[in-house]
Amino acid sequence: MRIVIAGGHGQIARRLERLLSARGDEVAGIIRKPEQSGDLEAAGAEPVLCDLEAASVDEVAGILRGADAAVFAAGAGAGSGVARKDTVDRGACALFADAAEAAGVRRFLVVSSMGADAAAPDGADPVFGAYLRAKGAADDDVRARERLDWTILRPGMLTDAPGTGQVTLAERTGRGAVSRDDVAAVLLALLDEPGTAGRTLELIGGAVPVAGAARQAAGN
């Protein structure tokens, strides 16, 4: 398969790139900074320079054309303000989805966040509230698209602990933590489970092997 990942230099994205490359898939990662190219090449991915905050749908569709699946794993990141939570976490996701539709790429995965809700109230941290609202709005936009076989993954609190290969994956899991290793492994499994299309799934650490958790989420 050929997989294109938006936010290709992110921590989860690079883990997924390594997994995809190791099993022989062709993977491209969209990045904004040329200096990030070496990290993607080390992960076995083709770096593709494109600023999703400034690109056109046609430009991104050209990158996606011929792909078997698209994964949106981009985010404004730590230190960004309210405005970029909207332009990246919401706007870039909508652009990427528009481009996938234009390129005829149906399988579309989104890395969202547990608690994402377009109507989330401002809390003590207005930037985090803006992040959750942006992610929720992006999820709502993707769920309304009939030309995409989408799956939205909402991990709990992310950690850098080594993956265990065992998770809890369901529409509702309750709060919890999950390693970035295991998030990447679940994304890989979801790419292989078309039966999870049309599902919004929460993810935390657990006791079910990743492949089995994906099969259960697909109803298999």
C-alpha positions, 0 to 999 in steps of 0.5 A: 500500500501507499500511505500519505501522512499529514504531520509526517514529522510528529512523534506518532507519525514517525512511529507509524512510518517505521512500522509501515516501512518495515512491512514493505509499504510505501509511505510519504510524510508531509512536512513543513520544514526541509530540515525534517527530511532526514528524520523521515528518511531514517524512518523509511518515509519519503519526505514531501514538503508542503505547508497545509496552512497555505496549500491549495486543495489541488496541490495536496490532491496531487500528493495524495493521488495514487495513495491507498490511504491518508492519515491526518496526524498533524497538529499545531503542537506545544507552544502554539496559540489559539489561532493555530489550533484552528488553522492546523488542527481544524483547517488543515484536517478539512483541507486534507480531507478535501484533497483526499476526496479530490484524489479519490482516496477513500480510506482516511484516518484521523488522530484526534484527542479524547475529549475533543468536542466542537462545543467544549467550553473554555476551561482554566487553559483557553489554549487547551480548550481551543485545541479540543474545540478545533479537534472536535470541529475537525472530527465533525467535518470528517464524519459528515463526508460520504466519500471517505471511509473514515476512522477517527482515533481519540487517544487518551493521555499520550506517554513515551513509555515503551508500547505494550502491544495491549490496549483498550479500543472502543467507542467509550473507554473512560480516561486513561493513558496510552503510549505513542508506540501503541497509538502507532500500532493501532493506526497500523491495525486500523489501516488493515481493518476496513470494517472500522470505517465510520467509527470514532474510537477512543484508545487507552492502555489495556489488556487486549492485543492490538490486532484483536482490539482492531478486529473487535472494533470492526465487529469481527 
